Amino acid sequence: MNEEELIEKVRKAMKAHEDGSPDVFLYSLFDFSFDYIEEKEEVHLDAPVTELMFNPVGFIHGGIITYIADTALGHLCAAFNERPSVSLELKTQFLRTSRSGSLHAKAAFLKKGSGVQFAECTIEDDQGEILSRTSGTFYTIKE
């Protein structure tokens, strides 16, 4: 990615942020796309692998992987619990990395309670190889 492309991505992300769009700055910067699978109560999040995600040794930074999983899990709780939730705990297992293509996150409930949810997110590459698994505990925000 050259400097002009990066500046354009940042401008687009700033506009989404300033407009109050559901595409907050980082969603826009990383080109997140979401699908909500109602019959299965799942959220799928896709994002292209870009050099913005890489750590100094050329792998996708673990914080980016966990951010993608936390985002998918948070959208899962908000979409299928009728109220937003916040993360209480996350555990990510990093199994492999990718340097190109896209990341495909799938979030689903393990146990859906009225106040606390337990959920898991798996992130795969374009070949269906599992890159990470994140389990999380989420607290439903009361009115």
N, C-alpha and C positions, 0 to 999 in steps of 0.2 A: 504494500500500500504506500503510495507516495504522499507527500505533504498535502497536496491539493485535495486528494481523496479523503485524507484524514480530517482536514479542515471542514470539508463539506459534510462528513458524517457528524462532526461535532455541531455544526450549524443546524442540521436537521434535528439532532437530539435536543438542542437548546430550544428550538421552536416548539417541539412537542412538549417539553417541560413548561415553557412559558404559556402555552395555550391551555394548560391544564388538562391535556389529553390523557387518556388512560395509558398511553405509551410514555411512561416516565423516562427520564434521561437515559438511564442504562439500558432499558428495554429497547429504545430506539437506537442507541449506539451499537448494541450487539445484534440488532435486527431480529429480535424475538418475534415468533409467531405462535399463536395459541389456538388449540382446538379443544373443545369441551365435549366429551363423550358422555352424554346424559345417561344412556341405558346402562353403562358400566360404572358411572361416577368416576371418571378418569379425566385428567388433564394431560394433554400432550403439548410440549413446548419444543419448538425447533429453532435452531440458531446456526448460522454458518460459522465454521471455524475461521477465525481471522488472527492475524499476528498481534492484535490488541489483547488477545487472551493469553499470550505466551509469557512464561516466566523467563528469567535470564538464560536458562539452559535450553530453551526452545520447546518446552512442553506446555500444555495448557495449565495455567496456574490452578492449584487446588482451591483457592478462594473463589475463582470464577466457576469452577465445577459446582462447588457448594452453593454459590449464589444462584446458579441456574436451578439446582434442585430445590432450594428454599423458595424460589419464586414459583415454580410449578406446584409445590406443596401448598403454599399460601393461596394460590389461585384455586386449588382443589377445595380447600376448606371454605373459602369465600363463596365459591360457586355452588357447592352442594350442602352447605350448612346454613345458608340464608343470612349469615352474619360473618364478618371478617374475624380472622384468628391471628394470633401472634405466635411465633416460635418460642417454645420453652426450652427445647433441646434438639440438637441435630448431631448425627454421627455419620460421617462419610467414609466409605471404604473406596480407595482409589485402586483400580485393577489394571488399567492400561491407559494410554493416551492416544491422541490423534493429532495430526499436523495439517489435515486438509479435510474437505468435505463439510458435513454438517453434524451437529449434535442433536440427538433425539431423546428428549426426556419424557418419561411416562410416570405420572404420579397417581397413586390410588390409596384408599384407606385400608389400613389393617384392622382398625376398630374405630368406629365413629360413635363417640359419646355425645351427650348434650353439652358438656362443658369442656371436655378434653378429647382430642382426636389423636390417634396414632396412625401414621401414614408412612409410605415408602415411595422413593423416586429412583428409578433406574435410568441411567443415561447410556445410550448406545451410539456407535458411529454408523456410517452409511451401510456397512457390511453386517450390521446386527451384532457386532462385538460389544459386550458390556464393558464400559469404561469405568463406571462407578455405581455404587448403591448408597443411597442416603436414607436413613430412617429418621423420623422426627416426631416430636410430641408438640401439639399445638393447643393453645388455650383460646376458647371462643370469647370474644369481647362482649361483655354485657351491655345493655342499653345505657 
